[in-house]
Amino acid sequence: ELLKIFGRNLRRIRMEKGLSQRALYALCGIDNGTICRMENGEGNATLKTIATLAEALDVPYWTLIKSE
């Protein structure tokens, strides 16, 4: 369930910022295939990955893992 929440939040925030998966890759260096898997709730992100994504998206890290 946590992976699905993380994936939904990641996709929502990325789209709110008007970024494609490739554009997010350009900002953070995380492969867009990996981003896709995470958004689909299939990739288990490390704390470092969450922090990297949060920095690239300019949001607090906890917004990526909080339930709505």
KEDRENTI-249909 format. One line per field, with one value per residue (C-alpha): x, y, z. Coordinates in steps of 0.5 Angstrom, whole numbers, plus 500, padded with zeros to 3 digits. Each point is the difference from the previous one (the first is absolute). Layout:
! residues N
x <- c(X; ...)
y <- c(Y; ...)
z <- c(Z; ...)
//
This chain:
! residues 68
x <- c(500; 506; 503; 493; 499; 507; 499; 494; 503; 506; 496; 495; 506; 504; 493; 499; 507; 498; 506; 501; 503; 506; 500; 500; 506; 504; 499; 502; 504; 495; 498; 493; 499; 501; 496; 494; 501; 500; 493; 497; 501; 506; 506; 503; 503; 506; 500; 505; 496; 494; 504; 503; 493; 497; 506; 499; 493; 501; 495; 502; 501; 494; 495; 503; 498; 494; 493; 494)
y <- c(500; 505; 499; 501; 507; 502; 498; 504; 506; 500; 500; 506; 504; 499; 502; 506; 502; 499; 495; 494; 494; 502; 507; 497; 496; 506; 503; 494; 495; 495; 496; 501; 492; 500; 506; 497; 493; 505; 503; 494; 497; 495; 503; 500; 507; 501; 506; 503; 499; 504; 505; 501; 500; 505; 505; 500; 501; 505; 497; 498; 492; 498; 503; 494; 495; 503; 497; 504)
z <- c(500; 502; 493; 496; 505; 498; 493; 499; 504; 495; 494; 503; 502; 494; 495; 505; 498; 493; 499; 496; 503; 495; 503; 507; 498; 497; 507; 504; 496; 502; 494; 497; 500; 507; 501; 496; 505; 506; 498; 498; 507; 498; 502; 507; 501; 505; 505; 495; 494; 504; 502; 493; 497; 505; 499; 492; 501; 505; 505; 507; 500; 504; 495; 496; 505; 504; 499; 498)
//
